[in-house]
Amino acid sequence: MAAGEERSIVAAGTGTAWHALPGQEVLGILGAEARGLDSGEAARRLAEHGPNVLPASAGRHPLIRFLGQFHSALIYFLLAAAAAALVLGHRVDAGVIVAVVMINAIIGFIQEDRAERALSAIGRMVAPRAHAYRDGRRVTLPVADLVPGDIVLVEAGDRVPADLRLIRARGLTVEEAMLTGESVAAEKHEDRVAPEAPLGDRICMAFSGTLVAAGQGTGVVVATGAATQIGQISALIAGVATLTTPLLRQINDFARRFTWATFAVALALFLFATQLRGYGWTEALIAVVALAVGAIPEGLPAVITITLAIGVQRMAARRAVIRRLPAVETLGATSVICSDKTGTLTRNEMVARRVAVAGHMLAAAGEGYAPQGALSDGDGIDDVAALEAAAGIIRCGLLCNDAELGQREGRWVVDGDPMEGALVALAMKAGLDPAQLRLEWPRSDEIPFDARYRYMATRHRAPDGRHAIFVKGAPEQLLAMCRSEAATGGERPIDAAAWERLIAAAASDGERVLGFAVRPDARADGPLGHGDLDDRLVFLGIVGFIDPPREEVKAAIAECRSAGIAVKMITGDHGATAAAIARQLGLGDRAGVVTGADLDATPDDRLAALAGEADVFARTSPEHKLRIVRALQSTGQVVAMTGDGVNDAPALKQADVGVAMGIKGTEAAKEASEMVLLDDNFVSIVAAVHEGRTVYDNIRKVIAWTLPTNGGEVLIVIAAILAGFTMPMTPAQILWINLATSVTLGLVLAFEPPEPGVMKRAPRDPSAALLSPFLVWRVVLVSGLFSLAILGIFFFAKARGHDVETARTMVVNLIVVMEIFYLFNVRYLHGGSITLKGLAGTPAVLGAIAVVAAGQLAFTYAPVMQMLFQTRPVPLFEGMVILGCGVALLMVLEVEKAMLRRLGLFAELSDQPVAAGRQR
């Protein structure tokens, strides 16, 4: 390149045109080398350039968020009632209404802020990570820690973590639609392009935020954070998740309808009172205000939002991070879990257990990735001839390999693919030094693994100067590519049938099998292509790997069965391998193992029946996953689907709950999912379903507690107007009840632990109405009982000679006492009866009751409260009568619950366990 051309590379305002420079020159400018930066230099550059993140977008101003708490039809109606009370001269009533609205807004503002902060923190738990070289070793580090000069590796499914100048690309294609608008993935290579090349033509660059569609690449970081091409685009920033969910929209819609219904009833009562009962319009209007404030559950939306946020935090504590709040609701309705096998149902700690070469078989001892364990003939006896025969396959497994083993916190871990890690451990058990062998056999080129070809190949220069190609992959694929096999003293024609029997035997024992081959006479130059492997490979043998099932998964699957949730294993492994693992886990085999070929041969109209009947699917592709999900959904199932690869994204999006793997999952899979498992463990899915059911139960408890208690107040106001007797409560007193109880007793239900048997019930129907028949019955019954008790205590007080103020004070205390006792009843909605432990309550319940009791004592006896609310002291005997009414209410509702359960009138009260494996 001419000097003038080199100077033109620096474009005004855009910095260095890295795409126009040779790769080695870019490395020189950035002070980088292929082994990566050392840790000290990386830290210095991080301090200089800052973290690799985009500036966070400004959220809503706190004042706007606070004013948003008033944006509700319920609140507008209450404010209108306050204005009416003020016009009528009832300043205390108006002041109390406004105070309640303000307190509700403040609580909602604080809780929303806490919920958003919690969701942001949870989002950071699944922050993207990148593979890079530091200190000469391949490491995994947070994307935010990347600096200019870092050497980064990307492969299919990765989100490019920074702007990279590619120095090596193998079959690499990148989806750049977010930057260029091109719908087709762009092919990439290392060669420089003209300085003036537009963004879409810079084929030697990979830009931050774009998605790797296929292949592998290595690049040097040339820009991070705000300096990248994506600049100020906020798509990569994990913003605060919205708190609006389908359930909350359903609640808000209910609130709007409820408000208009309340307004219509209030207007009708106003007309009735003024036209037929002779009320003055002032007196009638204040009665209507009392009706409005008694009817409206102003705190309900806020409490439900808090309940959902608490559920998200609980799930995160159980290693399941919710990325979208609607998943909290959907999890409780999940009826089918479709799970990967490797790493989710199993430990994802592969161990090379069996090595088979021509004429010899070796067994490898040891657990996990620890390079300890002997290689023997299976009976624990050293077989020198077998070890010598296996030297070639062990060397192949170590060189055709990108993984590294290392010790962290006292245990051996793999950085890279688990099976490749097991091959490194196998080589170390055989006495090889991975670093030394890779130094003696330097790699010159490679063909990365691709699902279409099902193998990986690498070309190496041998110590004697010759070149060899090592291949590993699906054994049946390699058998088809080989005409000879390695044997003692040279090569011989391949005995494919014998190898197929060995492969089947290993698979039937639950082993995953890889085949290995070599081309010893490879050419030294030119790019390595698939044509270099055609009919020129020598089959070396097979290695069988075992990934043992997680001990806790078998119990979790049994728990799913008791909960009416079907579990289906979907794997790309051999059918025999899948069947062996399924047997160990206790998964059913009603339809045997269904393979990908079986799915291909099954038309869509018959697939639903097959998908519902089968529990184990083997040799499947991501396209098969998508078909299985759709088939299950067509029968009304609610499906949770796990996935980790970029090709799993369609199935994850199609599923009702997409579940991505936090450890092995690609960024594409995580972005398509509603939930991320931090530990890739199936048990975490079951735990999340458990929490989802608990959250939905608690929301129903909040509704079941709020609506009937408000309903009792409304019926009393209506009865007073219709019958023409003195109002048992003033509007201010009604608001005191709502304020004192909704922010204490109502909120405490959000923290309720799960009821017994929460995982022994059938999954709920997601289309079922929020107010089930049982809840409607409860609203009617409890509202009636409240109104009867209120009338009874009011007229009892009058009969005892108390004035109206004392009678009203007794009514307010009665309502609060009954709400406390009703709280204990509503804590067990699914057929459970209160036990002594239940009566003891949780710390949250006891704390709420203590606060309410203190508030009621102040309401009844404090002079300032007596002046504000027109209350009077309650005599001891009357107080005991009020407590007795609360106990009576609890006993009546417990008897009612037991009778309904015995009569079987409401399915949700059934305490019978679900039939194993039952589905809707």
PyMOL commands that set and color helices and strands:
alter all, ss='L'
color gray80, all
select helices_A, chain A and resi 3-7+18-20+23-30+39-49+62-68+73-87+91-125+143-145+177-180+199-201+225-227+234-236+246-275+281-295+300-317+326-331+384-389+391-399+418-429+434-440+475-481+496-508+530-533+551-562+575-585+596-601+604-613+622-633+646-654+667-672+682-723+731-751+773-799+804-826+836-840+843-861+863-869+876-903+907-909
alter helices_A, ss='H'
color red, helices_A
select strands_A, chain A and resi 10-11+15-16+129-134+137-142+151-155+163-175+186-187+205-206+211-223+320-322+336-339+351-357+360-364+375-376+404-408+411-415+443-450+455-461+467-473+482-487+490-493+512-519+537-546+566-570+593-595+616-618+639-643+657-661+675-677
alter strands_A, ss='S'
color yellow, strands_A
deselect
rebuild
show_as cartoon
